[in-house]
Amino acid sequence: MSQPAVNGVSCVGKVLTLDNMNPNVRKVEYAVRGPIVQRAMQIERELKQGVKKPFTEVIKANIGDAHAMGQKPITFFRQVLALCSYPELLEDNNFPEDAKKRAQRILDSCGGHSIGEKTPPCVRQDVARYIERRDGGIPSNPDNIYLSTGASDAIVTILKLLTCGEGHTRTGVMIPIPQYPLYSATVADQGAVQISYYLDEDRCWSLDVQELRRALDAAKQHCNPRVLCIINPGNPTGQVQSRQCIEDVIRFAKEEHLFLMADEVYQDNVYAEGSKFHSFKKVLFDMGPEYSSTVEMASFHSTSKCYMGECGFRGGYMEVINMDPEVKAQLTKLVSVRLCPPVPGQALLDLVVNPPQPDEPSYTSFMKERTDVLAALAEKARLTEEIFNTVPGITCNPVQGAMYTFPRITLPQKAIIKAKEEGQEPDMFYCMRLLEEKGICLVPGSGFGQKEGTFHFRMTILPPTDKLKIVLERICEFHQWFTQDAFV
Amino acid sequence: MSQPAVNGVSCVGKVLTLDNMNPNVRKVEYAVRGPIVQRAMQIERELKQGVKKPFTEVIKANIGDAHAMGQKPITFFRQVLALCSYPELLEDNNFPEDAKKRAQRILDSCGGHSIGEKTPPCVRQDVARYIERRDGGIPSNPDNIYLSTGASDAIVTILKLLTCGEGHTRTGVMIPIPQYPLYSATVADQGAVQISYYLDEDRCWSLDVQELRRALDAAKQHCNPRVLCIINPGNPTGQVQSRQCIEDVIRFAKEEHLFLMADEVYQDNVYAEGSKFHSFKKVLFDMGPEYSSTVEMASFHSTSKCYMGECGFRGGYMEVINMDPEVKAQLTKLVSVRLCPPVPGQALLDLVVNPPQPDEPSYTSFMKERTDVLAALAEKARLTEEIFNTVPGITCNPVQGAMYTFPRITLPQKAIIKAKEEGQEPDMFYCMRLLEEKGICLVPGSGFGQKEGTFHFRMTILPPTDKLKIVLERICEFHQWFTQDAFV
């Protein structure tokens, strides 16, 4: 099949190939669902076909998907969602009155009283009121709230707005290392420049402003740094930032004229003694008008994490602060092209920011379910640190918050050489071997970024406690075998 | 507030301004939710505050949101969704057995049996089987099905993959004029080049391959045309393409080495006598292996339109055909960064592609609801054409399919001059005036593109029949006043 050349480009073969596709998309990497997950799925199929393995099931501790790991949904939320989906149930006496009231309110704010319609219900007001309560009364304007399809959607949108320039005037985006790879993927996709700042593993993955400054100064040579991304509590590193650290970061952002992106999706996931979640907005406003009226910021939240873990509903929002009104108008236009975030997710978000109150019938059971989930997570965070640190060659920081541990692993030199011979990162080699031997699926640290010469993996703390113990013990066994016997 | 310059860029003022934001985003236009909708919302607030107007409510005929206009959801779909949201209802005897069976099947395919989890259920297989039934047995491979957050999401993703090059090697995207502005907006946002081909209003908005060729040849001078987008049935123009026309388009795409994007979200919305929906895939395969094994294509569908109209759930899929396997791997990676489409939308999609069967208890009522919705739309399509064409100066093509009419309006020269004085497109001026006088919200034709010197508006045919009649009559009255009295 030979065809004429168009603009000197040959037309033989496919229209769309690896060589002529969007080059930025090719640069995108996303380890959380990378080759290791594909191999895990393949092994699952093999197990089903009766292939003998040293284990009977694959345990996927690679992804922060609470319900898939057996966490039960919050009853009240699901009752309201069922009522919204099928309003005939409003006549059903088995549903509590407060669930019906909530459902009726959501339906009333929907055009045609149907969650099948496109216009968002009155969720933005409820989100603003939630933020005000959370931040001790600091005002939140519903006009600054943008609903989103999970937090990822909003993060991509803000990074898109901020990307411009060519060559060494290209927008630079500061992201932590290790990071959640949505950030590096989006930076690559937008053709922006990644500026890596390293979290301090020896100080429980804390953020040091000196390191921000080092990274920024180096980056100024080859790009235009405009954005500073913070993940607090941290993913994959599980640290919770101190108030002092947040102040320092805000001061740095102001001095260096950076737009702050605060990823706060784990705001309810704080476990460690002495750790507390401080929102960037609250700290910003506590620092006085010199900061609160100047520093531009977007803060992100989601229904996918915390105690609800409803990833599948893709509910989320961002609050923008001090954003130029003309830019806001552009943002509004941009999000309207994509129509609206899913309305069931918006309804769920409305419940999360406006949960049952003490005088309502569902309050007691709601609080019990919420507390139980968070207490179990805290216990699993503690167990994870404790068990990993019993093994020589695994060093695990406390899981202060979020849903992951990111322990450092010492690998034998022979394994590192062998991995490189096979063209793999050493921690990918390690995780692949763990998957084959023990049926446990983790994500290698190289997928999140790490200091040169160090190796890690990310594991979620989401499996039920009993299963988590087994997972931790199997990894410890494996590690001892891998480091002591496998490469002698 | 004076700050040091970075790379010669002054740091005074906001970090993010209209001048230094992503320039492609600034170029995006999206009329469907533009200034006219903002004014409509303002008028609604004024009415609530008791401001006197020549009408008592604003009727929004600007947006294809069926439920917001009063269309009732399909009972069976909502029953299953309620069961999936709150599985305790599986014990409830008021739900039909087939709804329970469907819900159980969806829950079983979800990790943790919860639609709150992230991994897609077995929807892709069901979609593939649906396509096979629709296309008379032509095979569909679930590996070619990508689920999406509505069709928009998938359309944006494919356009993103296809965009590359700089200057006159930049990707050119052929889109119909008039078009649904998602296309022009995405082309602008990606920095690709829009290649407009005009539909033939005098031949019921049909597509003429000669016009495709004209547009393509002109575009080859300044860009690299790679994509041909087709909307069938048409939005905003309501035409249904003949089988012959689809063949011609496919032949053209093959000859000119173009990637075909077939937006088929209105595939069940066909009303006119003699019109029939032909899927691009079916026609492609009927044309024999010379075509079916070479022409690269993506076809899009959604849960937002047709008889269900569930915009709020953001369910959708695309099928890719003849896509290079390496590109497919890149596509899979790209979509995985955004995690997953909303699972309630996926569940709904699963029901749409796998509705109640004749031997199931819900079949009769399901079919009645479906038929009633489509019959009412057909009646409204007929009414719309009939009533508009009674008025001199409004010329309305038959609404063969989809949900819109795009009549041509003749405007008095004086009105055109007045509009230009006010810096408005003449049809925007007309629609704004209509909104102020009659409380009816339409979208001016200029938001969709139209031949220079012609004027149109888009109106949905979605209001309930009684209301639609009133809307049509008011528009006719207004048009007579506007053309005969207002500018004398």
Interface residues (C-beta under 8 A of the other chain):
Chain A: M1 Q3 V6 N7 V9 C11 K14 V15 L16 T17 L18 N20 M21 N22 P23 V25 R26 V28 E29 Y30 V32 R33 I63 D65 A66 H67 A68 M69 G70 Q71 K72 P73 R78 Q79 L81 A82 L83 S85 Y86 L89 D92 N94 C110 G111 G112 S114 I115 G116 E117 K118 T119 T149 G150 S152 D153 V156 K160 L161 L162 T163 C164 H168 T169 P181 L182 A185 T186 D189 K220 N224 P225 R226 E255 H257 L258 F259 T294 E296 S304 M308 G309 E310 C311 G312 F313 R314 N322 M323 D324 E326 V327 Q330 K333 L334 S336 V337 R338 L339 C340 P341 P342 V343 P344 G345
Chain B: M1 Q3 V6 N7 V9 C11 K14 V15 L16 T17 L18 N20 M21 N22 P23 V25 R26 V28 E29 Y30 V32 R33 I63 D65 A66 H67 A68 M69 G70 Q71 K72 P73 R78 Q79 L81 A82 L83 S85 Y86 L89 D92 N94 C110 G111 G112 S114 I115 G116 E117 K118 T119 T149 G150 S152 D153 V156 K160 L161 L162 T163 C164 H168 T169 P181 L182 A185 T186 D189 K220 N224 P225 R226 E255 H257 L258 F259 T294 E296 S304 M308 G309 E310 C311 G312 F313 R314 N322 M323 D324 E326 V327 Q330 K333 L334 S336 V337 R338 L339 C340 P341 P342 V343 P344 G345
